Amino acid sequence: MPEPTSSKLSAPRIAETAAGRILTALLALFYTALATTAAGGEWHTLFIPSCFLTAALLVFCFCLIRGYKVPSPGLAGWLAVGLGGGYFFLRAWFSPWFYESMADLTLIVTALVMFMAGACAGAGNGSKSTLPTLAAVLGLLNAALWAYQNMAGTGASWFRPDYSLFGTETDGTGLFGYKNFSAHFLSITGFFLCAWSMASLKKWGVHLFAGLLLVAASFTCDSRAAFPNALIGVTLCFFIYTSSVFRNNRKFYTAAILFFLLLFFSTAYVVLDLTSGAGSLTSILDVFTFGNRITLSKLAWSLTEQAPLFGHGSRMFTNLAVEFFPFPNVPNFTHHEYAQAACDYGYTGLAVMLALLLLFISLGFRSVLRLAAEHPQVNPLGPAAFCALCIAAAHAYGEFIWHNPALAGAAALCCGLSCTASFSRIKASRTGGRLVLGAGAFLLAALSVWYACLAFPTWKASWQAVPASSPDGMPMLEQAAAASHDPDLVRRNILHAAGSSPPPGPGRLRQLERQMERAELLSPGNHALVAAKGLLYMHQGRYREAERLLRPYVSFSRFDDRMYAWTTTYANVLYAWCISTAPHSPNKALSMALAVKDLMEKQVRFWNYYRIEDAAMRREHAQRRNEVDMVIQTLQARGAVPDDSWKE
């Protein structure tokens, strides 16, 4: 008598279910929204990605409840999520700097989600993956937008409503609003597609040509990042191709790839010595992308020594560096991800980052070795992830790519791919792992809802706002600043109100001061608020307080008014103080006027050196210089002599 067969059906893999396909679509929409609305932008532009992310995480929880098989990321994956994600998440969560920590929390949540998405995508054979198509679409979209902006001569972005609210700090280029980010995204996306095609059974196809087109497009972004990226990418793609065509030569490919990696990292160590921030070949760095950023990395290492174990806190380098940085450009990041990690998260955070990065690169290297060993089925996403990770790890020496949401998500996706694509058999997560995944997904969904609710008022206002250059009032900017008390929004609101006509009255000034105080409570030590605070003091007649507040920011050769306007504000404060002081203390007024004249001359030299041609700004500057000259001549004609006692 035959034995009865079990009627219990095996649970399907998550990728084979309708819910799994919906989850894939939601994650694709999430990353698309991330790249087209929030990459390199203001914090509130993450509203739409947060909505897609919330939906995706809830669908994932539904899949876990239904019992669908979810691939386990393995030991390496659990170490990354638990050790790496846990350390950085807790360190950012308990940081006292609200908006800085919120920005890093956004990056960490994005990285965790994209990492698990990569682990699931790498669990298959890679033949039906949507990742290459998604990468090609986003890369070509970025290239098309970049070409349109160059031909039309405009920096406006189709996907960035915040530009209508704030105006651009830099020229908008591509999806990212910044040429280096666009160049790096085009480069790593292109080489990801090339490496995926090289490792596939079908070596020639539309993805390969799309990848080559994107790599070529990266050279048109006027960014020196394209050359080193191409050098590394071409070398790695060559070995991936030869490994997939000429098999059974594992020793040769192992030695060759290890040699090239050793050569690259040893060269990088000499050029940018990790122990001191800079090596002996500093004159060569301008050929690549670093330039005077060596000074930034030196400063980051020296700041790390003040809090070596756990660092100063999320993105604290930006606030701390302003006190020491001697160059004209205002430092927003270290432009050296490893030094930034050491400064913000301590040597503990740097060690965790380097250990996990080396682990994932090693797993990706294992995927390349499988190509050379005649495995019947090799997931080509593994070698592609290996190529992209090596490029990102190299470029992190000279740019802050992992502080960009879209690029951080792409790197985390490649790390997740490396965890599962390099193994021939992938186990499903057990009960304990499923509970951890479910609890984590639910927590991240709750955080995404909180983030979306926090960002919605400002995001909504950004759609209806008038341009920042408009002479009319900006009620939507006022509404956005009052709703969030974001330091940057408050700063822009104060600057716009102070420059409006007629000038704000006492009641309006008190209201703006309360806004500023609330912003300082949320982000203490925020140096971007200083110029706005100085303007408020000036309009209130508190000239001495304003001058003392702004003096440290112009005591060095820091005359870049494109971002924070410290120098221009200081000159205006000093000039206003000079005019009010002249009737009763002409000697002090003359000293102030001479200081303003010297400051404005330095500004002109700076503009000439950096070829800053802003006709309106230069006209206004020339008019103010004429006024200062007339004040000086008048005071000298009255017999005044300079008295510097106001500086005491």
Secondary structure, DSSP 8 states (H G I E B T S, - for coil): ------------BGGGSHHHHHHHHHHHHHHHHIIIIITTS-GGGGHHHHHHHHHHHHHHHHHHHHT-B-B--HHHHHHIIIIIIHHHHHHHHT-S-HHHHHHHHHHHHHHHHHHHHHHHHTTS-STT-SHHHHHHHHHHHHHHHHHHHHHHT----TT-THHHHH--SS---TTTTSHHHHHHHHHHHHHHHHHHHHHSSS-SSHHHHHHHHHHHHHGGG--TTHHHHHHHHHHHHHHHHHHHHS-S-HHHHHHHHHHHHHHHHHHHHHHS-TTTS--S-GGGGGGTT-TTHHHHHHHHHHHHTTSTTT-S-TTHHHHHHTTT--SSS--SS-S-HHHHHHHHHHHHHHHHHHHHHHHHHHHHHHHHHHHTTT-S---THHHHHHHHHHHHHHHTTTS-GGGSHHHHHHHHHHHHHHHHHT-S---B--HHHHHHHHHHHHHHHHHHHHHHHHHHHHHHHHHH---TT-SS--HHHHHHHHHH--HHHHHHHHHHHHTSSS---HHHHHHHHHHHHHHHHHSTT-GGGHHHHHHHHHHTT-HHHHHHHHHHHHSSS----SSS-HHHHHHHHHHHHHHHHTTT-HHHHHHHHHHHHHHHHHHHHHHHHTT---HHHHHHHHHHHHHHHHHHHHHHHTT----GGGG-
